């Protein structure tokens, strides 16, 4: 692929990463506004954190800045929701809820 095509593909990667990251922001803001994460399960959150960490690792492995940057931003939001769930719901990992 020539330089212009590679730049276009990288821009598509950044757009995809931005949309993926933005798609989680409403959940983080809703959790903050309602002060409740009761409907979110610890299992889902832990699996999501693991998946995002693997995406970061993969992005590093293939030297893909769109993958690395978008998933670093995403992990911040996911970990924030985990913290809010712990604080607001008094739930500890492994308990129901």
N, CA, C and O atoms as a printed pandas DataFrame, in Angstrom:
     atom_number atom_name residue_name chain_id  residue_number  x_coord  y_coord  z_coord
0              1         N          UNK        A               1    0.831   -1.180    0.000
1              2        CA          UNK        A               1    0.000    0.000    0.000
2              3         C          UNK        A               1    0.877    1.245    0.000
3              4         O          UNK        A               1    1.910    1.288    0.668
4              5         N          UNK        A               2    0.464    2.241   -0.742
5              6        CA          UNK        A               2    1.255    3.470   -0.747
6              7         C          UNK        A               2    0.878    4.344    0.448
7              8         O          UNK        A               2   -0.088    4.061    1.157
8              9         N          UNK        A               3    1.639    5.389    0.659
9             10        CA          UNK        A               3    1.532    6.242    1.838
10            11         C          UNK        A               3    0.124    6.813    2.039
11            12         O          UNK        A               3   -0.382    6.816    3.161
12            13         N          UNK        A               4   -0.500    7.284    0.990
13            14        CA          UNK        A               4   -1.845    7.864    1.100
14            15         C          UNK        A               4   -2.871    6.851    1.569
15            16         O          UNK        A               4   -3.734    7.163    2.389
16            17         N          UNK        A               5   -2.773    5.631    1.043
17            18        CA          UNK        A               5   -3.698    4.578    1.454
18            19         C          UNK        A               5   -3.474    4.198    2.905
19            20         O          UNK        A               5   -4.431    3.957    3.640
20            21         N          UNK        A               6   -2.211    4.141    3.325
21            22        CA          UNK        A               6   -1.903    3.801    4.718
22            23         C          UNK        A               6   -2.432    4.883    5.662
23            24         O          UNK        A               6   -2.966    4.573    6.727
24            25         N          UNK        A               7   -2.283    6.151    5.270
25            26        CA          UNK        A               7   -2.803    7.239    6.094
26            27         C          UNK        A               7   -4.317    7.143    6.218
27            28         O          UNK        A               7   -4.871    7.371    7.293
28            29         N          UNK        A               8   -4.993    6.804    5.110
29            30        CA          UNK        A               8   -6.448    6.654    5.131
30            31         C          UNK        A               8   -6.854    5.519    6.054
31            32         O          UNK        A               8   -7.790    5.661    6.841
32            33         N          UNK        A               9   -6.151    4.385    5.965
33            34        CA          UNK        A               9   -6.460    3.238    6.818
34            35         C          UNK        A               9   -6.248    3.605    8.289
35            36         O          UNK        A               9   -7.048    3.225    9.144
36            37         N          UNK        A              10   -5.183    4.336    8.584
37            38        CA          UNK        A              10   -4.942    4.756    9.968
38            39         C          UNK        A              10   -6.035    5.707   10.449
39            40         O          UNK        A              10   -6.443    5.639   11.608
40            41         N          UNK        A              11   -6.511    6.585    9.583
41            42        CA          UNK        A              11   -7.609    7.483    9.956
42            43         C          UNK        A              11   -8.876    6.689   10.241
43            44         O          UNK        A              11   -9.617    7.011   11.170
44            45         N          UNK        A              12   -9.127    5.663    9.454
45            46        CA          UNK        A              12  -10.275    4.785    9.713
46            47         C          UNK        A              12  -10.114    4.123   11.076
47            48         O          UNK        A              12  -11.082    4.008   11.827
48            49         N          UNK        A              13   -8.900    3.689   11.399
49            50        CA          UNK        A              13   -8.625    3.087   12.703
50            51         C          UNK        A              13   -8.885    4.059   13.843
51            52         O          UNK        A              13   -9.480    3.682   14.852
52            53         N          UNK        A              14   -8.451    5.296   13.696
53            54        CA          UNK        A              14   -8.701    6.302   14.722
54            55         C          UNK        A              14  -10.202    6.574   14.857
55            56         O          UNK        A              14  -10.706    6.726   15.970
56            57         N          UNK        A              15  -10.916    6.635   13.734
57            58        CA          UNK        A              15  -12.366    6.866   13.778
58            59         C          UNK        A              15  -13.068    5.702   14.492
59            60         O          UNK        A              15  -13.944    5.920   15.329
60            61         N          UNK        A              16  -12.687    4.492   14.162
61            62        CA          UNK        A              16  -13.283    3.315   14.809
62            63         C          UNK        A              16  -12.989    3.322   16.305
63            64         O          UNK        A              16  -13.873    3.059   17.120
64            65         N          UNK        A              17  -11.755    3.622   16.657
65            66        CA          UNK        A              17  -11.383    3.675   18.072
66            67         C          UNK        A              17  -12.126    4.768   18.815
67            68         O          UNK        A              17  -12.563    4.562   19.947
68            69         N          UNK        A              18  -12.275    5.925   18.192
69            70        CA          UNK        A              18  -12.988    7.034   18.828
70            71         C          UNK        A              18  -14.450    6.670   19.057
71            72         O          UNK        A              18  -14.996    6.940   20.127
72            73         N          UNK        A              19  -15.084    6.061   18.064
73            74        CA          UNK        A              19  -16.487    5.675   18.209
74            75         C          UNK        A              19  -16.661    4.591   19.267
75            76         O          UNK        A              19  -17.621    4.626   20.036
76            77         N          UNK        A              20  -15.747    3.635   19.314
77            78        CA          UNK        A              20  -15.810    2.583   20.329
78            79         C          UNK        A              20  -15.683    3.193   21.720
79            80         O          UNK        A              20  -16.435    2.848   22.631
80            81         N          UNK        A              21  -14.739    4.090   21.870
81            82        CA          UNK        A              21  -14.524    4.744   23.159
82            83         C          UNK        A              21  -15.724    5.615   23.526
83            84         O          UNK        A              21  -16.197    5.580   24.662
84            85         N          UNK        A              22  -16.212    6.390   22.570
85            86        CA          UNK        A              22  -17.369    7.252   22.820
86            87         C          UNK        A              22  -18.613    6.442   23.171
87            88         O          UNK        A              22  -19.468    6.916   23.919
88            89         N          UNK        A              23  -18.720    5.232   22.642
89            90        CA          UNK        A              23  -19.902    4.414   22.921
90            91         C          UNK        A              23  -19.985    4.006   24.385
91            92         O          UNK        A              23  -21.070    3.692   24.874
92            93         N          UNK        A              24  -18.857    4.006   25.095
93            94        CA          UNK        A              24  -18.872    3.627   26.509
94            95         C          UNK        A              24  -19.078    4.842   27.418
95            96         O          UNK        A              24  -19.462    4.685   28.576
96            97         N          UNK        A              25  -18.829    6.039   26.909
97            98        CA          UNK        A              25  -18.951    7.238   27.734
98            99         C          UNK        A              25  -20.355    7.437   28.310
99           100         O          UNK        A              25  -20.460    7.803   29.481
100          101         N          UNK        A              26  -21.442    7.219   27.558
101          102        CA          UNK        A              26  -22.767    7.389   28.161
102          103         C          UNK        A              26  -22.980    6.489   29.383
103          104         O          UNK        A              26  -23.635    6.893   30.344
104          105         N          UNK        A              27  -22.433    5.282   29.346
105          106        CA          UNK        A              27  -22.563    4.390   30.499
106          107         C          UNK        A              27  -21.834    4.968   31.710
107          108         O          UNK        A              27  -22.358    4.957   32.824
108          109         N          UNK        A              28  -20.633    5.467   31.485
109          110        CA          UNK        A              28  -19.858    6.053   32.583
110          111         C          UNK        A              28  -20.579    7.275   33.150
111          112         O          UNK        A              28  -20.676    7.420   34.368
112          113         N          UNK        A              29  -21.082    8.151   32.287
113          114        CA          UNK        A              29  -21.777    9.345   32.759
114          115         C          UNK        A              29  -23.095    8.996   33.443
115          116         O          UNK        A              29  -23.454    9.610   34.448
116          117         N          UNK        A              30  -23.809    8.024   32.911
117          118        CA          UNK        A              30  -25.088    7.595   33.527
118          119         C          UNK        A              30  -24.840    7.024   34.921
119          120         O          UNK        A              30  -25.578    7.309   35.864
120          121         N          UNK        A              31  -23.806    6.227   35.030
121          122        CA          UNK        A              31  -23.467    5.643   36.329
122          123         C          UNK        A              31  -23.142    6.744   37.326
123          124         O          UNK        A              31  -23.556    6.681   38.483
124          125         N          UNK        A              32  -22.404    7.748   36.879
125          126        CA          UNK        A              32  -22.057    8.875   37.744
126          127         C          UNK        A              32  -23.307    9.666   38.136
127          128         O          UNK        A              32  -23.472   10.023   39.302
128          129         N          UNK        A              33  -24.184    9.939   37.170
129          130        CA          UNK        A              33  -25.388   10.728   37.433
130          131         C          UNK        A              33  -26.344   10.027   38.391
131          132         O          UNK        A              33  -26.888   10.654   39.299
132          133         N          UNK        A              34  -26.548    8.725   38.190
133          134        CA          UNK        A              34  -27.518    7.988   39.009
134          135         C          UNK        A              34  -26.910    7.478   40.310
135          136         O          UNK        A              34  -27.625    7.055   41.218
136          137         N          UNK        A              35  -25.586    7.523   40.389
137          138        CA          UNK        A              35  -24.859    6.995   41.547
138          139         C          UNK        A              35  -25.209    5.525   41.790
139          140         O          UNK        A              35  -25.300    5.066   42.929
140          141         N          UNK        A              36  -25.404    4.799   40.678
141          142        CA          UNK        A              36  -25.725    3.382   40.767
142          143         C          UNK        A              36  -25.177    2.642   39.548
143          144         O          UNK        A              36  -25.262    3.109   38.412
144          145         N          UNK        A              37  -24.616    1.480   39.831
145          146        CA          UNK        A              37  -24.177    0.592   38.749
146          147         C          UNK        A              37  -24.744   -0.795   39.004
147          148         O          UNK        A              37  -24.181   -1.809   38.591
148          149         N          UNK        A              38  -25.878   -0.807   39.698
149          150        CA          UNK        A              38  -26.495   -2.073   40.104
150          151         C          UNK        A              38  -26.751   -3.014   38.923
151          152         O          UNK        A              38  -26.599   -4.229   39.047
152          153         N          UNK        A              39  -27.139   -2.448   37.782
153          154        CA          UNK        A              39  -27.464   -3.281   36.615
154          155         C          UNK        A              39  -26.239   -3.814   35.882
155          156         O          UNK        A              39  -26.374   -4.634   34.974
156          157         N          UNK        A              40  -25.059   -3.366   36.258
157          158        CA          UNK        A              40  -23.840   -3.860   35.621
158          159         C          UNK        A              40  -23.246   -4.983   36.469
159          160         O          UNK        A              40  -23.050   -4.826   37.674
160          161         N          UNK        A              41  -22.966   -6.094   35.838
161          162        CA          UNK        A              41  -22.416   -7.220   36.594
162          163         C          UNK        A              41  -20.895   -7.119   36.676
163          164         O          UNK        A              41  -20.237   -6.630   35.758
164          165         N          UNK        A              42  -20.358   -7.593   37.794
165          166        CA          UNK        A              42  -18.910   -7.640   37.947
166          167         C          UNK        A              42  -18.289   -8.532   36.875
167          168         O          UNK        A              42  -17.203   -8.239   36.376
168          169         N          UNK        A              43  -18.969   -9.609   36.522
169          170        CA          UNK        A              43  -18.427  -10.509   35.496
170          171         C          UNK        A              43  -18.208   -9.775   34.182
171          172         O          UNK        A              43  -17.156   -9.914   33.556
172          173         N          UNK        A              44  -19.195   -8.998   33.764
173          174        CA          UNK        A              44  -19.077   -8.249   32.516
174          175         C          UNK        A              44  -17.947   -7.232   32.614
175          176         O          UNK        A              44  -17.145   -7.101   31.689
176          177         N          UNK        A              45  -17.882   -6.518   33.722
177          178        CA          UNK        A              45  -16.859   -5.490   33.869
178          179         C          UNK        A              45  -15.452   -6.082   33.877
179          180         O          UNK        A              45  -14.551   -5.544   33.234
180          181         N          UNK        A              46  -15.261   -7.172   34.593
181          182        CA          UNK        A              46  -13.942   -7.815   34.643
182          183         C          UNK        A              46  -13.546   -8.343   33.265
183          184         O          UNK        A              46  -12.398   -8.183   32.849
184          185         N          UNK        A              47  -14.478   -8.964   32.560
185          186        CA          UNK        A              47  -14.180   -9.459   31.207
186          187         C          UNK        A              47  -13.874   -8.303   30.263
187          188         O          UNK        A              47  -12.998   -8.416   29.406
188          189         N          UNK        A              48  -14.589   -7.198   30.415
189          190        CA          UNK        A              48  -14.364   -6.041   29.556
190          191         C          UNK        A              48  -12.985   -5.447   29.802
191          192         O          UNK        A              48  -12.278   -5.098   28.856
192          193         N          UNK        A              49  -12.599   -5.332   31.072
193          194        CA          UNK        A              49  -11.261   -4.836   31.408
194          195         C          UNK        A              49  -10.208   -5.752   30.787
195          196         O          UNK        A              49   -9.249   -5.272   30.182
196          197         N          UNK        A              50  -10.378   -7.057   30.931
197          198        CA          UNK        A              50   -9.418   -8.012   30.367
198          199         C          UNK        A              50   -9.335   -7.857   28.846
199          200         O          UNK        A              50   -8.243   -7.855   28.278
200          201         N          UNK        A              51  -10.485   -7.729   28.195
201          202        CA          UNK        A              51  -10.507   -7.593   26.733
202          203         C          UNK        A              51   -9.770   -6.325   26.294
203          204         O          UNK        A              51   -8.983   -6.358   25.349
204          205         N          UNK        A              52  -10.026   -5.225   26.974
205          206        CA          UNK        A              52   -9.389   -3.959   26.599
206          207         C          UNK        A              52   -7.879   -4.039   26.833
207          208         O          UNK        A              52   -7.102   -3.526   26.029
208          209         N          UNK        A              53   -7.459   -4.678   27.929
209          210        CA          UNK        A              53   -6.029   -4.848   28.163
210          211         C          UNK        A              53   -5.378   -5.678   27.054
211          212         O          UNK        A              53   -4.266   -5.378   26.618
212          213         N          UNK        A              54   -6.071   -6.717   26.604
213          214        CA          UNK        A              54   -5.548   -7.507   25.487
214          215         C          UNK        A              54   -5.480   -6.683   24.205
215          216         O          UNK        A              54   -4.536   -6.834   23.430
216          217         N          UNK        A              55   -6.470   -5.809   23.966
217          218        CA          UNK        A              55   -6.429   -4.941   22.786
218          219         C          UNK        A              55   -5.234   -3.999   22.854
219          220         O          UNK        A              55   -4.579   -3.754   21.841
220          221         N          UNK        A              56   -4.946   -3.470   24.043
221          222        CA          UNK        A              56   -3.769   -2.601   24.195
222          223         C          UNK        A              56   -2.504   -3.389   23.888
223          224         O          UNK        A              56   -1.633   -2.918   23.157
224          225         N          UNK        A              57   -2.407   -4.572   24.442
225          226        CA          UNK        A              57   -1.242   -5.440   24.217
226          227         C          UNK        A              57   -1.102   -5.752   22.727
227          228         O          UNK        A              57   -0.002   -5.694   22.178
228          229         N          UNK        A              58   -2.208   -6.079   22.082
229          230        CA          UNK        A              58   -2.212   -6.367   20.643
230          231         C          UNK        A              58   -1.765   -5.129   19.858
231          232         O          UNK        A              58   -0.944   -5.230   18.946
232          233         N          UNK        A              59   -2.309   -3.963   20.219
233          234        CA          UNK        A              59   -1.935   -2.726   19.535
234          235         C          UNK        A              59   -0.452   -2.442   19.643
235          236         O          UNK        A              59    0.173   -1.994   18.681
236          237         N          UNK        A              60    0.113   -2.703   20.818
237          238        CA          UNK        A              60    1.557   -2.546   20.988
238          239         C          UNK        A              60    2.300   -3.534   20.102
239          240         O          UNK        A              60    3.301   -3.189   19.474
240          241         N          UNK        A              61    1.804   -4.764   20.058
241          242        CA          UNK        A              61    2.447   -5.806   19.255
242          243         C          UNK        A              61    2.488   -5.500   17.771
243          244         O          UNK        A              61    3.445   -5.853   17.082
244          245         N          UNK        A              62    1.443   -4.839   17.277
245          246        CA          UNK        A              62    1.409   -4.510   15.847
246          247         C          UNK        A              62    1.750   -3.039   15.602
247          248         O          UNK        A              62    1.647   -2.557   14.474
248          249         N          UNK        A              63    2.150   -2.336   16.643
249          250        CA          UNK        A              63    2.516   -0.911   16.560
250          251         C          UNK        A              63    1.404   -0.067   15.939
251          252         O          UNK        A              63    1.647    0.739   15.041
252          253         N          UNK        A              64    0.184   -0.267   16.432
253          254        CA          UNK        A              64   -0.963    0.461   15.898
254          255         C          UNK        A              64   -1.421    1.521   16.894
255          256         O          UNK        A              64   -2.058    1.213   17.901
256          257         N          UNK        A              65   -1.089    2.761   16.598
257          258        CA          UNK        A              65   -1.477    3.846   17.487
258          259         C          UNK        A              65   -2.991    3.978   17.651
259          260         O          UNK        A              65   -3.444    4.257   18.761
260          261         N          UNK        A              66   -3.798    3.792   16.597
261          262        CA          UNK        A              66   -5.248    3.871   16.806
262          263         C          UNK        A              66   -5.740    2.850   17.839
263          264         O          UNK        A              66   -6.571    3.177   18.686
264          265         N          UNK        A              67   -5.237    1.635   17.772
265          266        CA          UNK        A              67   -5.650    0.589   18.710
266          267         C          UNK        A              67   -5.156    0.920   20.120
267          268         O          UNK        A              67   -5.903    0.786   21.090
268          269         N          UNK        A              68   -3.919    1.344   20.227
269          270        CA          UNK        A              68   -3.333    1.632   21.543
270          271         C          UNK        A              68   -4.040    2.814   22.209
271          272         O          UNK        A              68   -4.494    2.703   23.348
272          273         N          UNK        A              69   -4.133    3.917   21.518
273          274        CA          UNK        A              69   -4.687    5.141   22.111
274          275         C          UNK        A              69   -6.159    4.974   22.476
275          276         O          UNK        A              69   -6.565    5.319   23.586
276          277         N          UNK        A              70   -6.956    4.450   21.555
277          278        CA          UNK        A              70   -8.389    4.333   21.842
278          279         C          UNK        A              70   -8.636    3.394   23.016
279          280         O          UNK        A              70   -9.532    3.645   23.823
280          281         N          UNK        A              71   -7.874    2.335   23.128
281          282        CA          UNK        A              71   -8.096    1.395   24.222
282          283         C          UNK        A              71   -7.532    1.880   25.554
283          284         O          UNK        A              71   -8.036    1.498   26.610
284          285         N          UNK        A              72   -6.500    2.712   25.521
285          286        CA          UNK        A              72   -6.028    3.326   26.770
286          287         C          UNK        A              72   -7.103    4.278   27.307
287          288         O          UNK        A              72   -7.387    4.284   28.505
288          289         N          UNK        A              73   -7.694    5.075   26.427
289          290        CA          UNK        A              73   -8.773    5.967   26.856
290          291         C          UNK        A              73   -9.967    5.149   27.350
291          292         O          UNK        A              73  -10.573    5.479   28.369
292          293         N          UNK        A              74  -10.296    4.093   26.630
293          294        CA          UNK        A              74  -11.425    3.240   27.003
294          295         C          UNK        A              74  -11.209    2.588   28.359
295          296         O          UNK        A              74  -12.147    2.503   29.152
296          297         N          UNK        A              75  -10.001    2.125   28.646
297          298        CA          UNK        A              75   -9.755    1.458   29.929
298          299         C          UNK        A              75   -9.967    2.432   31.080
299          300         O          UNK        A              75  -10.382    2.022   32.163
300          301         N          UNK        A              76   -9.690    3.710   30.866
301          302        CA          UNK        A              76   -9.928    4.717   31.908
302          303         C          UNK        A              76  -11.417    4.779   32.248
303          304         O          UNK        A              76  -11.789    4.801   33.421
304          305         N          UNK        A              77  -12.266    4.807   31.222
305          306        CA          UNK        A              77  -13.710    4.850   31.454
306          307         C          UNK        A              77  -14.215    3.568   32.109
307          308         O          UNK        A              77  -15.034    3.624   33.025
308          309         N          UNK        A              78  -13.741    2.432   31.655
309          310        CA          UNK        A              78  -14.197    1.157   32.215
310          311         C          UNK        A              78  -13.767    1.034   33.678
311          312         O          UNK        A              78  -14.554    0.611   34.525
312          313         N          UNK        A              79  -12.531    1.400   33.972
313          314        CA          UNK        A              79  -12.069    1.342   35.355
314          315         C          UNK        A              79  -12.817    2.360   36.229
315          316         O          UNK        A              79  -13.065    2.104   37.407
316          317         N          UNK        A              80  -13.169    3.494   35.659
317          318        CA          UNK        A              80  -13.969    4.475   36.403
318          319         C          UNK        A              80  -15.324    3.885   36.771
319          320         O          UNK        A              80  -15.794    4.066   37.894
320          321         N          UNK        A              81  -15.956    3.183   35.837
321          322        CA          UNK        A              81  -17.244    2.540   36.123
322          323         C          UNK        A              81  -17.066    1.457   37.182
323          324         O          UNK        A              81  -17.921    1.306   38.055
324          325         N          UNK        A              82  -15.979    0.709   37.120
325          326        CA          UNK        A              82  -15.703   -0.301   38.152
326          327         C          UNK        A              82  -15.593    0.364   39.525
327          328         O          UNK        A              82  -16.157   -0.128   40.503
328          329         N          UNK        A              83  -14.882    1.458   39.595
329          330        CA          UNK        A              83  -14.741    2.182   40.870
330          331         C          UNK        A              83  -16.086    2.696   41.354
331          332         O          UNK        A              83  -16.404    2.596   42.539
332          333         N          UNK        A              84  -16.879    3.248   40.434
333          334        CA          UNK        A              84  -18.195    3.751   40.819
334          335         C          UNK        A              84  -19.097    2.625   41.309
335          336         O          UNK        A              84  -19.843    2.797   42.273
336          337         N          UNK        A              85  -19.029    1.474   40.647
337          338        CA          UNK        A              85  -19.839    0.332   41.088
338          339         C          UNK        A              85  -19.452   -0.047   42.505
339          340         O          UNK        A              85  -20.320   -0.280   43.346
340          341         N          UNK        A              86  -18.176   -0.109   42.771
341          342        CA          UNK        A              86  -17.696   -0.466   44.106
342          343         C          UNK        A              86  -18.147    0.563   45.146
343          344         O          UNK        A              86  -18.618    0.200   46.224
344          345         N          UNK        A              87  -18.001    1.837   44.817
345          346        CA          UNK        A              87  -18.337    2.908   45.759
346          347         C          UNK        A              87  -19.849    3.058   45.932
347          348         O          UNK        A              87  -20.349    3.044   47.057
348          349         N          UNK        A              88  -20.578    3.202   44.821
349          350        CA          UNK        A              88  -21.999    3.502   44.899
350          351         C          UNK        A              88  -22.839    2.317   45.354
351          352         O          UNK        A              88  -23.777    2.483   46.134
352          353         N          UNK        A              89  -22.512    1.137   44.879
353          354        CA          UNK        A              89  -23.336   -0.038   45.190
354          355         C          UNK        A              89  -22.805   -0.827   46.372
355          356         O          UNK        A              89  -23.462   -1.752   46.851
356          357         N          UNK        A              90  -21.626   -0.470   46.843
357          358        CA          UNK        A              90  -21.047   -1.217   47.952
358          359         C          UNK        A              90  -20.791   -2.668   47.585
359          360         O          UNK        A              90  -20.655   -3.529   48.454
360          361         N          UNK        A              91  -20.727   -2.926   46.284
361          362        CA          UNK        A              91  -20.521   -4.299   45.810
362          363         C          UNK        A              91  -19.045   -4.600   45.732
363          364         O          UNK        A              91  -18.241   -3.756   45.336
364          365         N          UNK        A              92  -18.707   -5.789   46.107
365          366        CA          UNK        A              92  -17.323   -6.238   45.980
366          367         C          UNK        A              92  -17.279   -7.301   44.893
367          368         O          UNK        A              92  -18.230   -8.065   44.724
368          369         N          UNK        A              93  -16.168   -7.349   44.152
369          370        CA          UNK        A              93  -16.065   -8.400   43.120
370          371         C          UNK        A              93  -16.370   -9.752   43.729
371          372         O          UNK        A              93  -15.896  -10.077   44.818
372          373         N          UNK        A              94  -17.162  -10.536   43.022
373          374        CA          UNK        A              94  -17.518  -11.873   43.489
374          375         C          UNK        A              94  -18.898  -11.921   44.121
375          376         O          UNK        A              94  -19.481  -12.998   44.240
376          377         N          UNK        A              95  -19.440  -10.764   44.531
377          378        CA          UNK        A              95  -20.789  -10.716   45.074
378          379         C          UNK        A              95  -21.773  -10.536   43.944
379          380         O          UNK        A              95  -21.415  -10.053   42.870
380          381         N          UNK        A              96  -23.024  -10.926   44.183
381          382        CA          UNK        A              96  -24.059  -10.726   43.172
382          383         C          UNK        A              96  -24.256   -9.242   42.922
383          384         O          UNK        A              96  -24.076   -8.409   43.811
384          385         N          UNK        A              97  -24.642   -8.927   41.651
385          386        CA          UNK        A              97  -24.898   -7.527   41.323
386          387         C          UNK        A              97  -23.901   -7.086   40.392
387          388         O          UNK        A              97  -23.918   -5.929   39.971
